[in-house]
Amino acid sequence: ARLHEQTVALSITDPLTGVPNRRHLFQQLEAEVNRATRYGTPVSLVMIDIDHFKHLNDAAGHRAGDVALKQVCGALKHSVRKVDTLARYGGEEFVVLLPQVGRAEALEVAEKLRRAVEETEFEYGKVQPGGRVTISVGVATLPDDASEQAKLVDAADSALYASKRGGRNKVTGYAPGMEQHPGRERGPFS
């Protein structure tokens, strides 16, 4: 029974950061979207990307990248409630799922997260542009910005891309039409 428990825990946990992985995030997101729809409450999604992460890896090595991922994760973890889900989305991206949180409060939480990372002393921060590690953040809320799970994720992703495009180290709330931006793939911004 204990081995089964450990296997389940490993299948839903990111091994580097110790937070839930993308699979677990989507299970939680589905449950929260269903609950929000049933009870008419909001749910917000905050999508986070470490600015210039490729530069950090190239300048200081992949060990430095791993250290930065753990430190960013730590800063984020200290800034969310127990009922929120912080998960590693993939690469240098994290997502925070905020149950029963409307748009205005979600934008406040996102700004708090951005500031928490900006104010953290990173072991390898000096190699980054501006001499510090920063994040770009996108926020979307159901039912304001989307009516279902896939559209909520796409809206948060679109807002994140707008933060990257707008100069990085900032928070952007979703606005209609953002998902239409040409060349939205974030590769060159990482």
Helices and strands as residue ranges (DSSP letters): H 2-12, H 22-39, E 43-50, H 53-60, H 62-77, E 85-90, E 93-99, H 103-118, G 125-127, G 129-131, E 135-142, H 149-165, E 171-173, G 178-180, G 187-189
